[in-house]
Amino acid sequence: MDGRNAQPLWLSSSDGLLHVRAAHANNAVARRFDLWRIPGRKRLALDGPDLALTADLNAQRMRLSLSGALADGAVYTGAAPLTPRLRGQLDAFHAQAQALEGHAPRVDPARAVTRAALLHLRALQALDAAQAGASHRDIAQALFGLEAVVLRWHEDGELRAQVRHLLRRAQGYVTGGYLALAGVPHTTADHPGDEPVR
């Protein structure tokens, strides 16, 4: 199938998923399962004796483990797996339980783009273009636009200096600077004697 049309569904372990199981009806107000009440684009896949439900809601993805014995309209219960990561997963499980009741999860407001994030993005774009064989002028045109290049591209111009700076910045990411972006502390000192005092 063409890669633009194929939508592979990678199934990982269901240990970290909210498990939705059929339950006995103890009262008249028991929750009843309705697949179509769950918001978003849904996909079901066999996962052993159970079903894996994936629902895409805007940019969020929700995965649930459904019992193979669960029928539409049946009374259900949700079970969270007791794993060491449970505390960190409680908010996600709560949002999934709300989605089972037909409530779309709350979408966090978009964060404003910072100057640093824009520099990181442009540096990586410049590096990709340079590795593909683009000239510095072509990179400037892709990043800043044709009009800016026509007006501001000179032998010792600031636009040319910006492209060189972005490429040096990206090269720094390649040689280990990406660890600082990811928040990973250096485990060894750069020079002997610079080790932290304990």
mmCIF file of the C-alpha atoms, coordinates in Angstrom:
data_MODEL
# 
_entry.id   MODEL 
# 
loop_
_atom_site.group_PDB 
_atom_site.id 
_atom_site.type_symbol 
_atom_site.label_atom_id 
_atom_site.label_alt_id 
_atom_site.label_comp_id 
_atom_site.label_asym_id 
_atom_site.label_entity_id 
_atom_site.label_seq_id 
_atom_site.pdbx_PDB_ins_code 
_atom_site.Cartn_x 
_atom_site.Cartn_y 
_atom_site.Cartn_z 
_atom_site.occupancy 
_atom_site.B_iso_or_equiv 
_atom_site.pdbx_formal_charge 
_atom_site.auth_seq_id 
_atom_site.auth_comp_id 
_atom_site.auth_asym_id 
_atom_site.auth_atom_id 
_atom_site.pdbx_PDB_model_num 
ATOM 1   C CA . MET A 1 1   ? 0.000   0.000   0.000  1.00 0.00 ? 1   MET A CA 1 
ATOM 2   C CA . ASP A 1 2   ? 1.198   3.511   -0.742 1.00 0.00 ? 2   ASP A CA 1 
ATOM 3   C CA . GLY A 1 3   ? 2.857   5.090   2.314  1.00 0.00 ? 3   GLY A CA 1 
ATOM 4   C CA . ARG A 1 4   ? 0.555   8.122   2.051  1.00 0.00 ? 4   ARG A CA 1 
ATOM 5   C CA . ASN A 1 5   ? -2.473  5.866   2.490  1.00 0.00 ? 5   ASN A CA 1 
ATOM 6   C CA . ALA A 1 6   ? -1.118  3.223   4.861  1.00 0.00 ? 6   ALA A CA 1 
ATOM 7   C CA . GLN A 1 7   ? -1.815  3.773   8.531  1.00 0.00 ? 7   GLN A CA 1 
ATOM 8   C CA . PRO A 1 8   ? 0.075   1.137   10.484 1.00 0.00 ? 8   PRO A CA 1 
ATOM 9   C CA . LEU A 1 9   ? -1.106  0.505   14.006 1.00 0.00 ? 9   LEU A CA 1 
ATOM 10  C CA . TRP A 1 10  ? 1.786   -0.506  16.237 1.00 0.00 ? 10  TRP A CA 1 
ATOM 11  C CA . LEU A 1 11  ? 0.540   -2.475  19.201 1.00 0.00 ? 11  LEU A CA 1 
ATOM 12  C CA . SER A 1 12  ? 2.649   -2.278  22.302 1.00 0.00 ? 12  SER A CA 1 
ATOM 13  C CA . SER A 1 13  ? 2.053   -4.049  25.575 1.00 0.00 ? 13  SER A CA 1 
ATOM 14  C CA . SER A 1 14  ? -1.402  -3.432  27.042 1.00 0.00 ? 14  SER A CA 1 
ATOM 15  C CA . ASP A 1 15  ? 0.060   -3.388  30.562 1.00 0.00 ? 15  ASP A CA 1 
ATOM 16  C CA . GLY A 1 16  ? -0.017  0.405   30.720 1.00 0.00 ? 16  GLY A CA 1 
ATOM 17  C CA . LEU A 1 17  ? -3.498  0.818   29.225 1.00 0.00 ? 17  LEU A CA 1 
ATOM 18  C CA . LEU A 1 18  ? -6.844  1.342   30.906 1.00 0.00 ? 18  LEU A CA 1 
ATOM 19  C CA . HIS A 1 19  ? -8.681  -1.984  30.704 1.00 0.00 ? 19  HIS A CA 1 
ATOM 20  C CA . VAL A 1 20  ? -12.404 -1.805  29.920 1.00 0.00 ? 20  VAL A CA 1 
ATOM 21  C CA . ARG A 1 21  ? -14.204 -4.981  30.945 1.00 0.00 ? 21  ARG A CA 1 
ATOM 22  C CA . ALA A 1 22  ? -17.793 -6.242  31.021 1.00 0.00 ? 22  ALA A CA 1 
ATOM 23  C CA . ALA A 1 23  ? -19.356 -6.080  34.471 1.00 0.00 ? 23  ALA A CA 1 
ATOM 24  C CA . HIS A 1 24  ? -22.506 -7.294  36.196 1.00 0.00 ? 24  HIS A CA 1 
ATOM 25  C CA . ALA A 1 25  ? -25.340 -4.745  36.389 1.00 0.00 ? 25  ALA A CA 1 
ATOM 26  C CA . ASN A 1 26  ? -25.870 -3.971  40.066 1.00 0.00 ? 26  ASN A CA 1 
ATOM 27  C CA . ASN A 1 27  ? -28.221 -1.043  39.550 1.00 0.00 ? 27  ASN A CA 1 
ATOM 28  C CA . ALA A 1 28  ? -30.195 0.748   36.869 1.00 0.00 ? 28  ALA A CA 1 
ATOM 29  C CA . VAL A 1 29  ? -27.777 3.680   36.600 1.00 0.00 ? 29  VAL A CA 1 
ATOM 30  C CA . ALA A 1 30  ? -24.761 1.545   35.701 1.00 0.00 ? 30  ALA A CA 1 
ATOM 31  C CA . ARG A 1 31  ? -22.571 2.863   32.880 1.00 0.00 ? 31  ARG A CA 1 
ATOM 32  C CA . ARG A 1 32  ? -23.180 1.192   29.533 1.00 0.00 ? 32  ARG A CA 1 
ATOM 33  C CA . PHE A 1 33  ? -20.536 0.865   26.836 1.00 0.00 ? 33  PHE A CA 1 
ATOM 34  C CA . ASP A 1 34  ? -21.174 2.710   23.577 1.00 0.00 ? 34  ASP A CA 1 
ATOM 35  C CA . LEU A 1 35  ? -18.280 2.738   21.114 1.00 0.00 ? 35  LEU A CA 1 
ATOM 36  C CA . TRP A 1 36  ? -19.786 5.580   19.088 1.00 0.00 ? 36  TRP A CA 1 
ATOM 37  C CA . ARG A 1 37  ? -20.052 7.831   22.135 1.00 0.00 ? 37  ARG A CA 1 
ATOM 38  C CA . ILE A 1 38  ? -16.244 7.953   22.381 1.00 0.00 ? 38  ILE A CA 1 
ATOM 39  C CA . PRO A 1 39  ? -15.103 11.120  20.585 1.00 0.00 ? 39  PRO A CA 1 
ATOM 40  C CA . GLY A 1 40  ? -12.535 11.082  17.801 1.00 0.00 ? 40  GLY A CA 1 
ATOM 41  C CA . ARG A 1 41  ? -11.507 8.828   14.950 1.00 0.00 ? 41  ARG A CA 1 
ATOM 42  C CA . LYS A 1 42  ? -11.515 5.241   16.201 1.00 0.00 ? 42  LYS A CA 1 
ATOM 43  C CA . ARG A 1 43  ? -9.640  2.109   15.138 1.00 0.00 ? 43  ARG A CA 1 
ATOM 44  C CA . LEU A 1 44  ? -10.008 -1.372  16.580 1.00 0.00 ? 44  LEU A CA 1 
ATOM 45  C CA . ALA A 1 45  ? -7.389  -4.091  16.293 1.00 0.00 ? 45  ALA A CA 1 
ATOM 46  C CA . LEU A 1 46  ? -7.181  -7.607  17.656 1.00 0.00 ? 46  LEU A CA 1 
ATOM 47  C CA . ASP A 1 47  ? -4.790  -7.882  20.584 1.00 0.00 ? 47  ASP A CA 1 
ATOM 48  C CA . GLY A 1 48  ? -4.888  -11.540 21.560 1.00 0.00 ? 48  GLY A CA 1 
ATOM 49  C CA . PRO A 1 49  ? -8.280  -12.298 23.129 1.00 0.00 ? 49  PRO A CA 1 
ATOM 50  C CA . ASP A 1 50  ? -8.919  -8.565  23.625 1.00 0.00 ? 50  ASP A CA 1 
ATOM 51  C CA . LEU A 1 51  ? -9.286  -5.549  21.352 1.00 0.00 ? 51  LEU A CA 1 
ATOM 52  C CA . ALA A 1 52  ? -7.030  -2.511  21.240 1.00 0.00 ? 52  ALA A CA 1 
ATOM 53  C CA . LEU A 1 53  ? -8.990  0.705   20.691 1.00 0.00 ? 53  LEU A CA 1 
ATOM 54  C CA . THR A 1 54  ? -7.133  3.751   19.385 1.00 0.00 ? 54  THR A CA 1 
ATOM 55  C CA . ALA A 1 55  ? -9.018  7.050   19.273 1.00 0.00 ? 55  ALA A CA 1 
ATOM 56  C CA . ASP A 1 56  ? -7.408  10.125  17.730 1.00 0.00 ? 56  ASP A CA 1 
ATOM 57  C CA . LEU A 1 57  ? -8.808  13.356  19.151 1.00 0.00 ? 57  LEU A CA 1 
ATOM 58  C CA . ASN A 1 58  ? -7.191  16.361  17.465 1.00 0.00 ? 58  ASN A CA 1 
ATOM 59  C CA . ALA A 1 59  ? -3.491  15.982  18.264 1.00 0.00 ? 59  ALA A CA 1 
ATOM 60  C CA . GLN A 1 60  ? -4.111  13.589  21.163 1.00 0.00 ? 60  GLN A CA 1 
ATOM 61  C CA . ARG A 1 61  ? -4.168  9.813   20.941 1.00 0.00 ? 61  ARG A CA 1 
ATOM 62  C CA . MET A 1 62  ? -5.982  7.586   23.398 1.00 0.00 ? 62  MET A CA 1 
ATOM 63  C CA . ARG A 1 63  ? -5.436  3.836   23.642 1.00 0.00 ? 63  ARG A CA 1 
ATOM 64  C CA . LEU A 1 64  ? -7.638  1.433   25.598 1.00 0.00 ? 64  LEU A CA 1 
ATOM 65  C CA . SER A 1 65  ? -7.733  -2.313  26.058 1.00 0.00 ? 65  SER A CA 1 
ATOM 66  C CA . LEU A 1 66  ? -11.263 -3.620  25.493 1.00 0.00 ? 66  LEU A CA 1 
ATOM 67  C CA . SER A 1 67  ? -12.361 -7.051  26.637 1.00 0.00 ? 67  SER A CA 1 
ATOM 68  C CA . GLY A 1 68  ? -13.337 -9.366  23.804 1.00 0.00 ? 68  GLY A CA 1 
ATOM 69  C CA . ALA A 1 69  ? -16.481 -10.192 25.811 1.00 0.00 ? 69  ALA A CA 1 
ATOM 70  C CA . LEU A 1 70  ? -17.582 -6.552  25.980 1.00 0.00 ? 70  LEU A CA 1 
ATOM 71  C CA . ALA A 1 71  ? -20.662 -5.908  23.817 1.00 0.00 ? 71  ALA A CA 1 
ATOM 72  C CA . ASP A 1 72  ? -22.193 -2.631  22.737 1.00 0.00 ? 72  ASP A CA 1 
ATOM 73  C CA . GLY A 1 73  ? -24.688 -1.507  25.394 1.00 0.00 ? 73  GLY A CA 1 
ATOM 74  C CA . ALA A 1 74  ? -23.239 -3.812  28.057 1.00 0.00 ? 74  ALA A CA 1 
ATOM 75  C CA . VAL A 1 75  ? -22.444 -2.603  31.542 1.00 0.00 ? 75  VAL A CA 1 
ATOM 76  C CA . TYR A 1 76  ? -18.709 -1.995  31.865 1.00 0.00 ? 76  TYR A CA 1 
ATOM 77  C CA . THR A 1 77  ? -16.038 -1.159  34.360 1.00 0.00 ? 77  THR A CA 1 
ATOM 78  C CA . GLY A 1 78  ? -12.583 0.316   33.926 1.00 0.00 ? 78  GLY A CA 1 
ATOM 79  C CA . ALA A 1 79  ? -9.489  -1.090  35.579 1.00 0.00 ? 79  ALA A CA 1 
ATOM 80  C CA . ALA A 1 80  ? -6.154  0.666   35.843 1.00 0.00 ? 80  ALA A CA 1 
ATOM 81  C CA . PRO A 1 81  ? -3.123  -1.617  35.924 1.00 0.00 ? 81  PRO A CA 1 
ATOM 82  C CA . LEU A 1 82  ? -1.082  -1.443  39.108 1.00 0.00 ? 82  LEU A CA 1 
ATOM 83  C CA . THR A 1 83  ? 2.338   -0.543  37.773 1.00 0.00 ? 83  THR A CA 1 
ATOM 84  C CA . PRO A 1 84  ? 5.144   1.548   39.253 1.00 0.00 ? 84  PRO A CA 1 
ATOM 85  C CA . ARG A 1 85  ? 4.142   4.364   36.859 1.00 0.00 ? 85  ARG A CA 1 
ATOM 86  C CA . LEU A 1 86  ? 0.509   4.488   38.016 1.00 0.00 ? 86  LEU A CA 1 
ATOM 87  C CA . ARG A 1 87  ? 0.793   7.855   39.769 1.00 0.00 ? 87  ARG A CA 1 
ATOM 88  C CA . GLY A 1 88  ? 2.028   9.509   36.575 1.00 0.00 ? 88  GLY A CA 1 
ATOM 89  C CA . GLN A 1 89  ? -0.743  7.888   34.521 1.00 0.00 ? 89  GLN A CA 1 
ATOM 90  C CA . LEU A 1 90  ? -3.727  8.856   36.677 1.00 0.00 ? 90  LEU A CA 1 
ATOM 91  C CA . ASP A 1 91  ? -4.533  12.044  34.724 1.00 0.00 ? 91  ASP A CA 1 
ATOM 92  C CA . ALA A 1 92  ? -4.446  10.136  31.430 1.00 0.00 ? 92  ALA A CA 1 
ATOM 93  C CA . PHE A 1 93  ? -6.670  7.371   32.833 1.00 0.00 ? 93  PHE A CA 1 
ATOM 94  C CA . HIS A 1 94  ? -9.143  9.979   34.095 1.00 0.00 ? 94  HIS A CA 1 
ATOM 95  C CA . ALA A 1 95  ? -9.275  11.609  30.636 1.00 0.00 ? 95  ALA A CA 1 
ATOM 96  C CA . GLN A 1 96  ? -9.855  8.175   29.069 1.00 0.00 ? 96  GLN A CA 1 
ATOM 97  C CA . ALA A 1 97  ? -12.675 7.422   31.506 1.00 0.00 ? 97  ALA A CA 1 
ATOM 98  C CA . GLN A 1 98  ? -14.259 10.753  30.593 1.00 0.00 ? 98  GLN A CA 1 
ATOM 99  C CA . ALA A 1 99  ? -13.931 9.915   26.888 1.00 0.00 ? 99  ALA A CA 1 
ATOM 100 C CA . LEU A 1 100 ? -15.755 6.620   27.499 1.00 0.00 ? 100 LEU A CA 1 
ATOM 101 C CA . GLU A 1 101 ? -18.648 8.745   28.743 1.00 0.00 ? 101 GLU A CA 1 
ATOM 102 C CA . GLY A 1 102 ? -18.528 10.913  25.608 1.00 0.00 ? 102 GLY A CA 1 
ATOM 103 C CA . HIS A 1 103 ? -16.573 13.885  26.976 1.00 0.00 ? 103 HIS A CA 1 
ATOM 104 C CA . ALA A 1 104 ? -13.706 15.058  24.797 1.00 0.00 ? 104 ALA A CA 1 
ATOM 105 C CA . PRO A 1 105 ? -10.491 15.621  26.746 1.00 0.00 ? 105 PRO A CA 1 
ATOM 106 C CA . ARG A 1 106 ? -9.492  19.173  27.536 1.00 0.00 ? 106 ARG A CA 1 
ATOM 107 C CA . VAL A 1 107 ? -7.067  20.596  24.995 1.00 0.00 ? 107 VAL A CA 1 
ATOM 108 C CA . ASP A 1 108 ? -4.212  22.570  26.489 1.00 0.00 ? 108 ASP A CA 1 
ATOM 109 C CA . PRO A 1 109 ? -3.819  26.022  24.950 1.00 0.00 ? 109 PRO A CA 1 
ATOM 110 C CA . ALA A 1 110 ? -0.995  26.306  22.480 1.00 0.00 ? 110 ALA A CA 1 
ATOM 111 C CA . ARG A 1 111 ? 2.208   27.724  23.880 1.00 0.00 ? 111 ARG A CA 1 
ATOM 112 C CA . ALA A 1 112 ? 3.685   30.832  22.333 1.00 0.00 ? 112 ALA A CA 1 
ATOM 113 C CA . VAL A 1 113 ? 6.748   30.164  20.214 1.00 0.00 ? 113 VAL A CA 1 
ATOM 114 C CA . THR A 1 114 ? 9.877   31.392  21.960 1.00 0.00 ? 114 THR A CA 1 
ATOM 115 C CA . ARG A 1 115 ? 12.876  32.919  20.239 1.00 0.00 ? 115 ARG A CA 1 
ATOM 116 C CA . ALA A 1 116 ? 15.015  29.974  21.370 1.00 0.00 ? 116 ALA A CA 1 
ATOM 117 C CA . ALA A 1 117 ? 12.568  27.445  19.900 1.00 0.00 ? 117 ALA A CA 1 
ATOM 118 C CA . LEU A 1 118 ? 12.563  29.333  16.594 1.00 0.00 ? 118 LEU A CA 1 
ATOM 119 C CA . LEU A 1 119 ? 16.375  29.308  16.555 1.00 0.00 ? 119 LEU A CA 1 
ATOM 120 C CA . HIS A 1 120 ? 16.447  25.559  17.223 1.00 0.00 ? 120 HIS A CA 1 
ATOM 121 C CA . LEU A 1 121 ? 13.947  24.949  14.429 1.00 0.00 ? 121 LEU A CA 1 
ATOM 122 C CA . ARG A 1 122 ? 15.786  27.112  11.902 1.00 0.00 ? 122 ARG A CA 1 
ATOM 123 C CA . ALA A 1 123 ? 19.145  25.585  12.826 1.00 0.00 ? 123 ALA A CA 1 
ATOM 124 C CA . LEU A 1 124 ? 17.863  22.058  12.231 1.00 0.00 ? 124 LEU A CA 1 
ATOM 125 C CA . GLN A 1 125 ? 16.202  23.106  8.964  1.00 0.00 ? 125 GLN A CA 1 
ATOM 126 C CA . ALA A 1 126 ? 19.466  24.716  7.821  1.00 0.00 ? 126 ALA A CA 1 
ATOM 127 C CA . LEU A 1 127 ? 21.400  21.567  8.702  1.00 0.00 ? 127 LEU A CA 1 
ATOM 128 C CA . ASP A 1 128 ? 18.954  19.366  6.767  1.00 0.00 ? 128 ASP A CA 1 
ATOM 129 C CA . ALA A 1 129 ? 19.239  21.641  3.737  1.00 0.00 ? 129 ALA A CA 1 
ATOM 130 C CA . ALA A 1 130 ? 23.053  21.745  3.915  1.00 0.00 ? 130 ALA A CA 1 
ATOM 131 C CA . GLN A 1 131 ? 23.261  17.961  4.172  1.00 0.00 ? 131 GLN A CA 1 
ATOM 132 C CA . ALA A 1 132 ? 21.000  17.740  1.103  1.00 0.00 ? 132 ALA A CA 1 
ATOM 133 C CA . GLY A 1 133 ? 23.488  19.891  -0.822 1.00 0.00 ? 133 GLY A CA 1 
ATOM 134 C CA . ALA A 1 134 ? 21.785  23.308  -0.696 1.00 0.00 ? 134 ALA A CA 1 
ATOM 135 C CA . SER A 1 135 ? 23.917  26.447  -0.917 1.00 0.00 ? 135 SER A CA 1 
ATOM 136 C CA . HIS A 1 136 ? 23.883  29.051  1.848  1.00 0.00 ? 136 HIS A CA 1 
ATOM 137 C CA . ARG A 1 137 ? 21.834  31.369  -0.375 1.00 0.00 ? 137 ARG A CA 1 
ATOM 138 C CA . ASP A 1 138 ? 19.286  28.599  -1.020 1.00 0.00 ? 138 ASP A CA 1 
ATOM 139 C CA . ILE A 1 139 ? 19.046  27.975  2.725  1.00 0.00 ? 139 ILE A CA 1 
ATOM 140 C CA . ALA A 1 140 ? 18.454  31.677  3.371  1.00 0.00 ? 140 ALA A CA 1 
ATOM 141 C CA . GLN A 1 141 ? 15.748  31.736  0.718  1.00 0.00 ? 141 GLN A CA 1 
ATOM 142 C CA . ALA A 1 142 ? 13.985  28.734  2.274  1.00 0.00 ? 142 ALA A CA 1 
ATOM 143 C CA . LEU A 1 143 ? 14.185  30.151  5.811  1.00 0.00 ? 143 LEU A CA 1 
ATOM 144 C CA . PHE A 1 144 ? 13.649  33.875  5.269  1.00 0.00 ? 144 PHE A CA 1 
ATOM 145 C CA . GLY A 1 145 ? 11.963  34.116  1.851  1.00 0.00 ? 145 GLY A CA 1 
ATOM 146 C CA . LEU A 1 146 ? 13.008  35.223  -1.634 1.00 0.00 ? 146 LEU A CA 1 
ATOM 147 C CA . GLU A 1 147 ? 12.267  38.897  -0.988 1.00 0.00 ? 147 GLU A CA 1 
ATOM 148 C CA . ALA A 1 148 ? 14.566  39.004  2.054  1.00 0.00 ? 148 ALA A CA 1 
ATOM 149 C CA . VAL A 1 149 ? 17.365  37.362  0.076  1.00 0.00 ? 149 VAL A CA 1 
ATOM 150 C CA . VAL A 1 150 ? 17.003  39.786  -2.841 1.00 0.00 ? 150 VAL A CA 1 
ATOM 151 C CA . LEU A 1 151 ? 17.102  42.797  -0.505 1.00 0.00 ? 151 LEU A CA 1 
ATOM 152 C CA . ARG A 1 152 ? 19.569  41.672  2.180  1.00 0.00 ? 152 ARG A CA 1 
ATOM 153 C CA . TRP A 1 153 ? 21.972  39.078  0.715  1.00 0.00 ? 153 TRP A CA 1 
ATOM 154 C CA . HIS A 1 154 ? 25.468  40.583  0.419  1.00 0.00 ? 154 HIS A CA 1 
ATOM 155 C CA . GLU A 1 155 ? 28.977  39.193  0.641  1.00 0.00 ? 155 GLU A CA 1 
ATOM 156 C CA . ASP A 1 156 ? 29.344  40.336  4.255  1.00 0.00 ? 156 ASP A CA 1 
ATOM 157 C CA . GLY A 1 157 ? 25.634  40.855  4.947  1.00 0.00 ? 157 GLY A CA 1 
ATOM 158 C CA . GLU A 1 158 ? 23.778  40.012  8.145  1.00 0.00 ? 158 GLU A CA 1 
ATOM 159 C CA . LEU A 1 159 ? 21.555  37.459  6.390  1.00 0.00 ? 159 LEU A CA 1 
ATOM 160 C CA . ARG A 1 160 ? 24.585  35.471  5.246  1.00 0.00 ? 160 ARG A CA 1 
ATOM 161 C CA . ALA A 1 161 ? 26.002  35.692  8.780  1.00 0.00 ? 161 ALA A CA 1 
ATOM 162 C CA . GLN A 1 162 ? 22.708  34.378  10.183 1.00 0.00 ? 162 GLN A CA 1 
ATOM 163 C CA . VAL A 1 163 ? 22.850  31.316  7.925  1.00 0.00 ? 163 VAL A CA 1 
ATOM 164 C CA . ARG A 1 164 ? 26.456  30.609  8.965  1.00 0.00 ? 164 ARG A CA 1 
ATOM 165 C CA . HIS A 1 165 ? 25.477  31.024  12.635 1.00 0.00 ? 165 HIS A CA 1 
ATOM 166 C CA . LEU A 1 166 ? 22.512  28.642  12.246 1.00 0.00 ? 166 LEU A CA 1 
ATOM 167 C CA . LEU A 1 167 ? 24.731  26.017  10.613 1.00 0.00 ? 167 LEU A CA 1 
ATOM 168 C CA . ARG A 1 168 ? 27.345  26.294  13.401 1.00 0.00 ? 168 ARG A CA 1 
ATOM 169 C CA . ARG A 1 169 ? 24.565  26.036  15.988 1.00 0.00 ? 169 ARG A CA 1 
ATOM 170 C CA . ALA A 1 170 ? 23.159  22.917  14.313 1.00 0.00 ? 170 ALA A CA 1 
ATOM 171 C CA . GLN A 1 171 ? 26.620  21.370  14.110 1.00 0.00 ? 171 GLN A CA 1 
ATOM 172 C CA . GLY A 1 172 ? 26.876  21.911  17.869 1.00 0.00 ? 172 GLY A CA 1 
ATOM 173 C CA . TYR A 1 173 ? 23.650  19.917  18.316 1.00 0.00 ? 173 TYR A CA 1 
ATOM 174 C CA . VAL A 1 174 ? 25.105  17.090  16.256 1.00 0.00 ? 174 VAL A CA 1 
ATOM 175 C CA . THR A 1 175 ? 28.258  16.932  18.362 1.00 0.00 ? 175 THR A CA 1 
ATOM 176 C CA . GLY A 1 176 ? 26.396  16.528  21.654 1.00 0.00 ? 176 GLY A CA 1 
ATOM 177 C CA . GLY A 1 177 ? 24.517  19.779  22.173 1.00 0.00 ? 177 GLY A CA 1 
ATOM 178 C CA . TYR A 1 178 ? 21.231  17.946  21.695 1.00 0.00 ? 178 TYR A CA 1 
ATOM 179 C CA . LEU A 1 179 ? 21.724  16.470  25.172 1.00 0.00 ? 179 LEU A CA 1 
ATOM 180 C CA . ALA A 1 180 ? 21.395  19.927  26.732 1.00 0.00 ? 180 ALA A CA 1 
ATOM 181 C CA . LEU A 1 181 ? 18.191  20.519  24.743 1.00 0.00 ? 181 LEU A CA 1 
ATOM 182 C CA . ALA A 1 182 ? 16.796  17.250  26.075 1.00 0.00 ? 182 ALA A CA 1 
ATOM 183 C CA . GLY A 1 183 ? 17.740  18.235  29.626 1.00 0.00 ? 183 GLY A CA 1 
ATOM 184 C CA . VAL A 1 184 ? 20.292  15.438  30.024 1.00 0.00 ? 184 VAL A CA 1 
ATOM 185 C CA . PRO A 1 185 ? 23.123  16.556  32.319 1.00 0.00 ? 185 PRO A CA 1 
ATOM 186 C CA . HIS A 1 186 ? 26.722  15.879  31.373 1.00 0.00 ? 186 HIS A CA 1 
ATOM 187 C CA . THR A 1 187 ? 27.949  12.766  33.157 1.00 0.00 ? 187 THR A CA 1 
ATOM 188 C CA . THR A 1 188 ? 31.623  13.561  32.687 1.00 0.00 ? 188 THR A CA 1 
ATOM 189 C CA . ALA A 1 189 ? 33.443  16.852  33.002 1.00 0.00 ? 189 ALA A CA 1 
ATOM 190 C CA . ASP A 1 190 ? 34.724  18.550  29.867 1.00 0.00 ? 190 ASP A CA 1 
ATOM 191 C CA . HIS A 1 191 ? 38.224  18.950  31.263 1.00 0.00 ? 191 HIS A CA 1 
ATOM 192 C CA . PRO A 1 192 ? 40.041  17.169  34.107 1.00 0.00 ? 192 PRO A CA 1 
ATOM 193 C CA . GLY A 1 193 ? 39.546  19.096  37.329 1.00 0.00 ? 193 GLY A CA 1 
ATOM 194 C CA . ASP A 1 194 ? 36.128  20.475  36.367 1.00 0.00 ? 194 ASP A CA 1 
ATOM 195 C CA . GLU A 1 195 ? 34.284  17.695  38.165 1.00 0.00 ? 195 GLU A CA 1 
ATOM 196 C CA . PRO A 1 196 ? 31.598  18.894  40.600 1.00 0.00 ? 196 PRO A CA 1 
ATOM 197 C CA . VAL A 1 197 ? 32.589  18.864  44.274 1.00 0.00 ? 197 VAL A CA 1 
ATOM 198 C CA . ARG A 1 198 ? 30.450  16.504  46.371 1.00 0.00 ? 198 ARG A CA 1 
# 
